[in-house]
Amino acid sequence: MSIQAINVRNQFRGKIKAIIDGPVVSEIDVETPAGIVTSVITTRSVKDLGLQIGSEVVALVKATEVSIAKI
């Protein structure tokens, strides 16, 4: 299966820099031109997708709310 189109507008192409494996969920750090994007996904998905350090990926970000705090 290949994706022909997607409605997520915030897309960051990059390479996996680090994977912190957990028993149920894992953290994936993706190095992008905009900086590091971290995703928390199931460890099963990490294995099913064959993700490893150096893999080229696209981080897709879709949020229903983005909060801003003044500092």
Phi and psi restraints in degrees (range 20) as a CNS / XPLOR table:
assign (resid 1 and name C) (resid 2 and name N)
       (resid 2 and name CA) (resid 2 and name C) 1.0 -128.8 20.0 2
assign (resid 2 and name N) (resid 2 and name CA)
       (resid 2 and name C) (resid 3 and name N) 1.0 146.7 20.0 2
assign (resid 2 and name C) (resid 3 and name N)
       (resid 3 and name CA) (resid 3 and name C) 1.0 -84.0 20.0 2
assign (resid 3 and name N) (resid 3 and name CA)
       (resid 3 and name C) (resid 4 and name N) 1.0 127.3 20.0 2
assign (resid 3 and name C) (resid 4 and name N)
       (resid 4 and name CA) (resid 4 and name C) 1.0 -95.8 20.0 2
assign (resid 4 and name N) (resid 4 and name CA)
       (resid 4 and name C) (resid 5 and name N) 1.0 -30.0 20.0 2
assign (resid 4 and name C) (resid 5 and name N)
       (resid 5 and name CA) (resid 5 and name C) 1.0 -159.6 20.0 2
assign (resid 5 and name N) (resid 5 and name CA)
       (resid 5 and name C) (resid 6 and name N) 1.0 153.3 20.0 2
assign (resid 5 and name C) (resid 6 and name N)
       (resid 6 and name CA) (resid 6 and name C) 1.0 -148.2 20.0 2
assign (resid 6 and name N) (resid 6 and name CA)
       (resid 6 and name C) (resid 7 and name N) 1.0 148.5 20.0 2
assign (resid 6 and name C) (resid 7 and name N)
       (resid 7 and name CA) (resid 7 and name C) 1.0 -89.2 20.0 2
assign (resid 7 and name N) (resid 7 and name CA)
       (resid 7 and name C) (resid 8 and name N) 1.0 -2.5 20.0 2
assign (resid 7 and name C) (resid 8 and name N)
       (resid 8 and name CA) (resid 8 and name C) 1.0 -77.5 20.0 2
assign (resid 8 and name N) (resid 8 and name CA)
       (resid 8 and name C) (resid 9 and name N) 1.0 120.6 20.0 2
assign (resid 8 and name C) (resid 9 and name N)
       (resid 9 and name CA) (resid 9 and name C) 1.0 -87.1 20.0 2
assign (resid 9 and name N) (resid 9 and name CA)
       (resid 9 and name C) (resid 10 and name N) 1.0 -27.1 20.0 2
assign (resid 9 and name C) (resid 10 and name N)
       (resid 10 and name CA) (resid 10 and name C) 1.0 -90.5 20.0 2
assign (resid 10 and name N) (resid 10 and name CA)
       (resid 10 and name C) (resid 11 and name N) 1.0 96.7 20.0 2
assign (resid 10 and name C) (resid 11 and name N)
       (resid 11 and name CA) (resid 11 and name C) 1.0 -123.5 20.0 2
assign (resid 11 and name N) (resid 11 and name CA)
       (resid 11 and name C) (resid 12 and name N) 1.0 130.2 20.0 2
assign (resid 11 and name C) (resid 12 and name N)
       (resid 12 and name CA) (resid 12 and name C) 1.0 -126.2 20.0 2
assign (resid 12 and name N) (resid 12 and name CA)
       (resid 12 and name C) (resid 13 and name N) 1.0 109.0 20.0 2
assign (resid 12 and name C) (resid 13 and name N)
       (resid 13 and name CA) (resid 13 and name C) 1.0 -80.2 20.0 2
assign (resid 13 and name N) (resid 13 and name CA)
       (resid 13 and name C) (resid 14 and name N) 1.0 138.2 20.0 2
assign (resid 13 and name C) (resid 14 and name N)
       (resid 14 and name CA) (resid 14 and name C) 1.0 -171.7 20.0 2
assign (resid 14 and name N) (resid 14 and name CA)
       (resid 14 and name C) (resid 15 and name N) 1.0 -169.9 20.0 2
assign (resid 14 and name C) (resid 15 and name N)
       (resid 15 and name CA) (resid 15 and name C) 1.0 -120.6 20.0 2
assign (resid 15 and name N) (resid 15 and name CA)
       (resid 15 and name C) (resid 16 and name N) 1.0 144.5 20.0 2
assign (resid 15 and name C) (resid 16 and name N)
       (resid 16 and name CA) (resid 16 and name C) 1.0 -67.9 20.0 2
assign (resid 16 and name N) (resid 16 and name CA)
       (resid 16 and name C) (resid 17 and name N) 1.0 124.5 20.0 2
assign (resid 16 and name C) (resid 17 and name N)
       (resid 17 and name CA) (resid 17 and name C) 1.0 -97.9 20.0 2
assign (resid 17 and name N) (resid 17 and name CA)
       (resid 17 and name C) (resid 18 and name N) 1.0 -35.0 20.0 2
assign (resid 17 and name C) (resid 18 and name N)
       (resid 18 and name CA) (resid 18 and name C) 1.0 -152.5 20.0 2
assign (resid 18 and name N) (resid 18 and name CA)
       (resid 18 and name C) (resid 19 and name N) 1.0 149.0 20.0 2
assign (resid 18 and name C) (resid 19 and name N)
       (resid 19 and name CA) (resid 19 and name C) 1.0 -131.3 20.0 2
assign (resid 19 and name N) (resid 19 and name CA)
       (resid 19 and name C) (resid 20 and name N) 1.0 122.9 20.0 2
assign (resid 19 and name C) (resid 20 and name N)
       (resid 20 and name CA) (resid 20 and name C) 1.0 -109.0 20.0 2
assign (resid 20 and name N) (resid 20 and name CA)
       (resid 20 and name C) (resid 21 and name N) 1.0 102.5 20.0 2
assign (resid 20 and name C) (resid 21 and name N)
       (resid 21 and name CA) (resid 21 and name C) 1.0 -75.1 20.0 2
assign (resid 21 and name N) (resid 21 and name CA)
       (resid 21 and name C) (resid 22 and name N) 1.0 138.0 20.0 2
assign (resid 21 and name C) (resid 22 and name N)
       (resid 22 and name CA) (resid 22 and name C) 1.0 -126.2 20.0 2
assign (resid 22 and name N) (resid 22 and name CA)
       (resid 22 and name C) (resid 23 and name N) 1.0 170.7 20.0 2
assign (resid 22 and name C) (resid 23 and name N)
       (resid 23 and name CA) (resid 23 and name C) 1.0 -67.5 20.0 2
assign (resid 23 and name N) (resid 23 and name CA)
       (resid 23 and name C) (resid 24 and name N) 1.0 -29.8 20.0 2
assign (resid 23 and name C) (resid 24 and name N)
       (resid 24 and name CA) (resid 24 and name C) 1.0 -120.1 20.0 2
assign (resid 24 and name N) (resid 24 and name CA)
       (resid 24 and name C) (resid 25 and name N) 1.0 -46.1 20.0 2
assign (resid 24 and name C) (resid 25 and name N)
       (resid 25 and name CA) (resid 25 and name C) 1.0 -123.6 20.0 2
assign (resid 25 and name N) (resid 25 and name CA)
       (resid 25 and name C) (resid 26 and name N) 1.0 156.0 20.0 2
assign (resid 25 and name C) (resid 26 and name N)
       (resid 26 and name CA) (resid 26 and name C) 1.0 -131.0 20.0 2
assign (resid 26 and name N) (resid 26 and name CA)
       (resid 26 and name C) (resid 27 and name N) 1.0 151.7 20.0 2
assign (resid 26 and name C) (resid 27 and name N)
       (resid 27 and name CA) (resid 27 and name C) 1.0 -98.9 20.0 2
assign (resid 27 and name N) (resid 27 and name CA)
       (resid 27 and name C) (resid 28 and name N) 1.0 133.2 20.0 2
assign (resid 27 and name C) (resid 28 and name N)
       (resid 28 and name CA) (resid 28 and name C) 1.0 -119.7 20.0 2
assign (resid 28 and name N) (resid 28 and name CA)
       (resid 28 and name C) (resid 29 and name N) 1.0 120.4 20.0 2
assign (resid 28 and name C) (resid 29 and name N)
       (resid 29 and name CA) (resid 29 and name C) 1.0 -97.7 20.0 2
assign (resid 29 and name N) (resid 29 and name CA)
       (resid 29 and name C) (resid 30 and name N) 1.0 123.2 20.0 2
assign (resid 29 and name C) (resid 30 and name N)
       (resid 30 and name CA) (resid 30 and name C) 1.0 -112.4 20.0 2
assign (resid 30 and name N) (resid 30 and name CA)
       (resid 30 and name C) (resid 31 and name N) 1.0 123.4 20.0 2
assign (resid 30 and name C) (resid 31 and name N)
       (resid 31 and name CA) (resid 31 and name C) 1.0 -87.0 20.0 2
assign (resid 31 and name N) (resid 31 and name CA)
       (resid 31 and name C) (resid 32 and name N) 1.0 118.7 20.0 2
assign (resid 31 and name C) (resid 32 and name N)
       (resid 32 and name CA) (resid 32 and name C) 1.0 -123.2 20.0 2
assign (resid 32 and name N) (resid 32 and name CA)
       (resid 32 and name C) (resid 33 and name N) 1.0 167.0 20.0 2
assign (resid 32 and name C) (resid 33 and name N)
       (resid 33 and name CA) (resid 33 and name C) 1.0 -60.3 20.0 2
assign (resid 33 and name N) (resid 33 and name CA)
       (resid 33 and name C) (resid 34 and name N) 1.0 -24.1 20.0 2
assign (resid 33 and name C) (resid 34 and name N)
       (resid 34 and name CA) (resid 34 and name C) 1.0 -86.7 20.0 2
assign (resid 34 and name N) (resid 34 and name CA)
       (resid 34 and name C) (resid 35 and name N) 1.0 -7.5 20.0 2
assign (resid 34 and name C) (resid 35 and name N)
       (resid 35 and name CA) (resid 35 and name C) 1.0 125.3 20.0 2
assign (resid 35 and name N) (resid 35 and name CA)
       (resid 35 and name C) (resid 36 and name N) 1.0 -169.6 20.0 2
assign (resid 35 and name C) (resid 36 and name N)
       (resid 36 and name CA) (resid 36 and name C) 1.0 -83.6 20.0 2
assign (resid 36 and name N) (resid 36 and name CA)
       (resid 36 and name C) (resid 37 and name N) 1.0 130.1 20.0 2
assign (resid 36 and name C) (resid 37 and name N)
       (resid 37 and name CA) (resid 37 and name C) 1.0 -112.4 20.0 2
assign (resid 37 and name N) (resid 37 and name CA)
       (resid 37 and name C) (resid 38 and name N) 1.0 127.5 20.0 2
assign (resid 37 and name C) (resid 38 and name N)
       (resid 38 and name CA) (resid 38 and name C) 1.0 -109.4 20.0 2
assign (resid 38 and name N) (resid 38 and name CA)
       (resid 38 and name C) (resid 39 and name N) 1.0 132.7 20.0 2
assign (resid 38 and name C) (resid 39 and name N)
       (resid 39 and name CA) (resid 39 and name C) 1.0 -121.1 20.0 2
assign (resid 39 and name N) (resid 39 and name CA)
       (resid 39 and name C) (resid 40 and name N) 1.0 142.1 20.0 2
assign (resid 39 and name C) (resid 40 and name N)
       (resid 40 and name CA) (resid 40 and name C) 1.0 -110.9 20.0 2
assign (resid 40 and name N) (resid 40 and name CA)
       (resid 40 and name C) (resid 41 and name N) 1.0 114.8 20.0 2
assign (resid 40 and name C) (resid 41 and name N)
       (resid 41 and name CA) (resid 41 and name C) 1.0 -131.4 20.0 2
assign (resid 41 and name N) (resid 41 and name CA)
       (resid 41 and name C) (resid 42 and name N) 1.0 167.2 20.0 2
assign (resid 41 and name C) (resid 42 and name N)
       (resid 42 and name CA) (resid 42 and name C) 1.0 -66.5 20.0 2
assign (resid 42 and name N) (resid 42 and name CA)
       (resid 42 and name C) (resid 43 and name N) 1.0 146.9 20.0 2
assign (resid 42 and name C) (resid 43 and name N)
       (resid 43 and name CA) (resid 43 and name C) 1.0 -62.7 20.0 2
assign (resid 43 and name N) (resid 43 and name CA)
       (resid 43 and name C) (resid 44 and name N) 1.0 -33.2 20.0 2
assign (resid 43 and name C) (resid 44 and name N)
       (resid 44 and name CA) (resid 44 and name C) 1.0 -60.9 20.0 2
assign (resid 44 and name N) (resid 44 and name CA)
       (resid 44 and name C) (resid 45 and name N) 1.0 -41.0 20.0 2
assign (resid 44 and name C) (resid 45 and name N)
       (resid 45 and name CA) (resid 45 and name C) 1.0 -65.6 20.0 2
assign (resid 45 and name N) (resid 45 and name CA)
       (resid 45 and name C) (resid 46 and name N) 1.0 -36.6 20.0 2
assign (resid 45 and name C) (resid 46 and name N)
       (resid 46 and name CA) (resid 46 and name C) 1.0 -58.1 20.0 2
assign (resid 46 and name N) (resid 46 and name CA)
       (resid 46 and name C) (resid 47 and name N) 1.0 -45.5 20.0 2
assign (resid 46 and name C) (resid 47 and name N)
       (resid 47 and name CA) (resid 47 and name C) 1.0 -70.5 20.0 2
assign (resid 47 and name N) (resid 47 and name CA)
       (resid 47 and name C) (resid 48 and name N) 1.0 -43.8 20.0 2
assign (resid 47 and name C) (resid 48 and name N)
       (resid 48 and name CA) (resid 48 and name C) 1.0 -62.4 20.0 2
assign (resid 48 and name N) (resid 48 and name CA)
       (resid 48 and name C) (resid 49 and name N) 1.0 -35.9 20.0 2
assign (resid 48 and name C) (resid 49 and name N)
       (resid 49 and name CA) (resid 49 and name C) 1.0 -84.2 20.0 2
assign (resid 49 and name N) (resid 49 and name CA)
       (resid 49 and name C) (resid 50 and name N) 1.0 -10.0 20.0 2
assign (resid 49 and name C) (resid 50 and name N)
       (resid 50 and name CA) (resid 50 and name C) 1.0 67.5 20.0 2
assign (resid 50 and name N) (resid 50 and name CA)
       (resid 50 and name C) (resid 51 and name N) 1.0 33.7 20.0 2
assign (resid 50 and name C) (resid 51 and name N)
       (resid 51 and name CA) (resid 51 and name C) 1.0 -73.5 20.0 2
assign (resid 51 and name N) (resid 51 and name CA)
       (resid 51 and name C) (resid 52 and name N) 1.0 139.1 20.0 2
assign (resid 51 and name C) (resid 52 and name N)
       (resid 52 and name CA) (resid 52 and name C) 1.0 -153.1 20.0 2
assign (resid 52 and name N) (resid 52 and name CA)
       (resid 52 and name C) (resid 53 and name N) 1.0 164.3 20.0 2
assign (resid 52 and name C) (resid 53 and name N)
       (resid 53 and name CA) (resid 53 and name C) 1.0 -57.2 20.0 2
assign (resid 53 and name N) (resid 53 and name CA)
       (resid 53 and name C) (resid 54 and name N) 1.0 132.0 20.0 2
assign (resid 53 and name C) (resid 54 and name N)
       (resid 54 and name CA) (resid 54 and name C) 1.0 96.3 20.0 2
assign (resid 54 and name N) (resid 54 and name CA)
       (resid 54 and name C) (resid 55 and name N) 1.0 -13.2 20.0 2
assign (resid 54 and name C) (resid 55 and name N)
       (resid 55 and name CA) (resid 55 and name C) 1.0 -62.9 20.0 2
assign (resid 55 and name N) (resid 55 and name CA)
       (resid 55 and name C) (resid 56 and name N) 1.0 136.9 20.0 2
assign (resid 55 and name C) (resid 56 and name N)
       (resid 56 and name CA) (resid 56 and name C) 1.0 -83.7 20.0 2
assign (resid 56 and name N) (resid 56 and name CA)
       (resid 56 and name C) (resid 57 and name N) 1.0 128.9 20.0 2
assign (resid 56 and name C) (resid 57 and name N)
       (resid 57 and name CA) (resid 57 and name C) 1.0 -140.4 20.0 2
assign (resid 57 and name N) (resid 57 and name CA)
       (resid 57 and name C) (resid 58 and name N) 1.0 170.4 20.0 2
assign (resid 57 and name C) (resid 58 and name N)
       (resid 58 and name CA) (resid 58 and name C) 1.0 -121.8 20.0 2
assign (resid 58 and name N) (resid 58 and name CA)
       (resid 58 and name C) (resid 59 and name N) 1.0 122.3 20.0 2
assign (resid 58 and name C) (resid 59 and name N)
       (resid 59 and name CA) (resid 59 and name C) 1.0 -87.6 20.0 2
assign (resid 59 and name N) (resid 59 and name CA)
       (resid 59 and name C) (resid 60 and name N) 1.0 122.6 20.0 2
assign (resid 59 and name C) (resid 60 and name N)
       (resid 60 and name CA) (resid 60 and name C) 1.0 -106.8 20.0 2
assign (resid 60 and name N) (resid 60 and name CA)
       (resid 60 and name C) (resid 61 and name N) 1.0 123.5 20.0 2
assign (resid 60 and name C) (resid 61 and name N)
       (resid 61 and name CA) (resid 61 and name C) 1.0 -117.9 20.0 2
assign (resid 61 and name N) (resid 61 and name CA)
       (resid 61 and name C) (resid 62 and name N) 1.0 120.7 20.0 2
assign (resid 61 and name C) (resid 62 and name N)
       (resid 62 and name CA) (resid 62 and name C) 1.0 -136.5 20.0 2
assign (resid 62 and name N) (resid 62 and name CA)
       (resid 62 and name C) (resid 63 and name N) 1.0 119.3 20.0 2
assign (resid 62 and name C) (resid 63 and name N)
       (resid 63 and name CA) (resid 63 and name C) 1.0 -128.4 20.0 2
assign (resid 63 and name N) (resid 63 and name CA)
       (resid 63 and name C) (resid 64 and name N) 1.0 144.4 20.0 2
assign (resid 63 and name C) (resid 64 and name N)
       (resid 64 and name CA) (resid 64 and name C) 1.0 -84.7 20.0 2
assign (resid 64 and name N) (resid 64 and name CA)
       (resid 64 and name C) (resid 65 and name N) 1.0 -14.5 20.0 2
assign (resid 64 and name C) (resid 65 and name N)
       (resid 65 and name CA) (resid 65 and name C) 1.0 -151.1 20.0 2
assign (resid 65 and name N) (resid 65 and name CA)
       (resid 65 and name C) (resid 66 and name N) 1.0 134.3 20.0 2
assign (resid 65 and name C) (resid 66 and name N)
       (resid 66 and name CA) (resid 66 and name C) 1.0 -124.6 20.0 2
assign (resid 66 and name N) (resid 66 and name CA)
       (resid 66 and name C) (resid 67 and name N) 1.0 119.9 20.0 2
assign (resid 66 and name C) (resid 67 and name N)
       (resid 67 and name CA) (resid 67 and name C) 1.0 -97.1 20.0 2
assign (resid 67 and name N) (resid 67 and name CA)
       (resid 67 and name C) (resid 68 and name N) 1.0 147.1 20.0 2
assign (resid 67 and name C) (resid 68 and name N)
       (resid 68 and name CA) (resid 68 and name C) 1.0 -123.5 20.0 2
assign (resid 68 and name N) (resid 68 and name CA)
       (resid 68 and name C) (resid 69 and name N) 1.0 133.2 20.0 2
assign (resid 68 and name C) (resid 69 and name N)
       (resid 69 and name CA) (resid 69 and name C) 1.0 -120.3 20.0 2
assign (resid 69 and name N) (resid 69 and name CA)
       (resid 69 and name C) (resid 70 and name N) 1.0 132.3 20.0 2
assign (resid 69 and name C) (resid 70 and name N)
       (resid 70 and name CA) (resid 70 and name C) 1.0 -80.7 20.0 2
assign (resid 70 and name N) (resid 70 and name CA)
       (resid 70 and name C) (resid 71 and name N) 1.0 134.0 20.0 2
